[in-house]
Amino acid sequence: MTVRVFGTAQDSIVDGPGLRYALFVQGCSHHCEGCHNAKSWPAEGGTLMTLGQILEQVHGNGLVRSVTLSGGEPFEQPEPLAVLAAQLKGEGYNLWSYSGYTYEQLQAMAAERPAVGELLAQLDVLVDGPFRKDLKSLGLLYRGSANQRLVDMPATLAAGEVVVWQPPAFEVQQPLEW
């Protein structure tokens, strides 16, 4: 299986928490005004990579235990990405995906295209919704515009309704007394 790829970031710190491998797929039909990856829109562009080549890159950095699928639009290539995600999840990787579709739209799409549901089921977090330039804020955590949600996928699938992901709270320790 192959994925049409716009590019990769082998050690991203902005596409989710921690050090991550980010896969930017080629092809996006959303065409959001102000998109930071507008060159990824044409479906025929980019480079074809096999799942083996992608896995080799992910495994190539022993410090990376998290992967983000971004774009372009990952859910326009759900079949190979669902297989890739299942492999990575089986190896214990944390998985995030960005999508211009909302979770509700993706759920509806899964009825016609099962790989969409299979990919959703592998994710830890889905950052959903189109980028909206009028709602852009640099102060938002892991998203570009205020309409986008950080969907906690395991909790959402268990609850049957969207549960928003919350970053872990860090406990402040009392300083040691000498």
N, C-alpha and C positions, 0 to 999 in steps of 0.2 A: 504494500500500500504506500501511496505517496501523499504528501501534503504540499500544496503550493505555498511557499514561504516568502514573505517580504524581507524578513531579517531576524536576527536573534540578538539577545544580550545575555552573555554567559554568566554575568555576575551583577544582576540588577538589584538595586536597593529601593526602587520606587514603584515597582509593580506588585506590591504586596509586602507583608512584613518579612524581615530577614533578608538574607542573601538568596537570590532566586535566579533560575534560568528562565528567561522570557522568550517565548516563541511568538513572533509577529507574523500572522498568516496573511496571505495575499488574497484580495477580493473582499469588497464590502459594498453592499447596495444602499447603505444608509446615507452616505455623503453628507455627514453632519457639517454645518458651517463652522469653521474654525478648527476642524480636525487636525490633530498633530501628526497624523500619518496619512494624509490625503493621497500620497503616492501609492499607498497600498490598495486603493479602490479598484483598479482594473483587475478583473478576475483572471485575465490572461497573462498578467505580469508575474514578476517574482521568479523564484527558482523552485523546481521540483526537488523535494528531499524525501528519501524513504524513511519509514519509521525507524529503521535500524540506524541510519545516519543521525537522526535526531537523538535517539537514545544514547548513541556513542558520545555525542556532544554533552548531553546531560550528565552522563556518568563520568565524563572527562574531568570534572571539577569535583573532587571529593568533599569539598566544603558545602556544596549545594545540596539541600534536601527538600527544596521547594521549587515548583514550576508554575509559571503563569502563561496562559494562552491569551493572546491579545491579537490586535489586528491593525488592519482588516477586521473581518468578522468571523471568529472561530466557528460559529454555528452555521455558516454557509459551507463548511467542510466537516460536518459532524461524524461521518463514517470513519475516516482514518483517525480523527482526534479522539473519538470514543475508545478506539483500540489502544491508542497511545496512552490515554488517561488511565485505562484499566491496568495496563502494564506498570505504569509509574505508581499508581495507588497500591498495587500489589507489592511493590518494593518499598512502601512506606513513605512516599513523597507527599508533601502537602501540595494541593492543587487549587489554583485560582483561575478564573476565566473572566475576561471582560466581554461584554456584549452590548450592542446597540439595541437589542431586543429586551423587553422586560421579561421577568420570570414568567408572568402570566402568558405572554405571547409565545415563549418557548414551550411552555406546557401544552398549549394548543397545537403548536407545530409538531410536537412529539407524537401526536395521534396519527399524523400522516407520514412522519419520518422518525421511526423508532430510535435511530442513532442520536437524535437530539436528547431524548430522555435518558439514554444510556450515558451520554456525556455529562448531563446534569447530575446523575446519580454518583459520579466519580468525584465531583468537585467538593472542596471544603467551603469555598466562597465563590459566589457569582456576583460580579459588579455589573449591575444591569441598568439598562436604559440608554437612550442616545445622549451623546454629548450635546449640551445646549449652551451656546455661546453667551446667551443672555443670563444664564445661571452659573457661569464660570466663577470659580473661586480657587485661588492658590492655597487657601487655608483648609481645604477639605482633605481628609485622610484617604489616600489611595483612589481618589476619583477626581474628575475634572469639573463636574457641574452638580449643583445641589439636588437635581432630580434623580441622580443615580443613587442606587442603594447597594450596600454591602450585604448580600443575602447569605446567611448561614445555611448552607445547603443541607447538611445532615439534620439540623433542627427543623428546617422548613419541611423537608420530606416527612419527618416524624410527626409534625404538628398538622400538616395539611394546609398550612397557610404560611405566608412569608414571615420569617423571623430574621431580624436584622443582626448581623454579626457585630459583636463588640470586641474591641481589642482587649487583651488581658490586662487586668489591673495589677500593678506591681506594688507589692507590700513594702512600705517604708520601714526599714529596721531602725531601731534606736541605736545611736552611736555607742560603741563600746566604751566603757569607763576604764580608765587606766589606773 
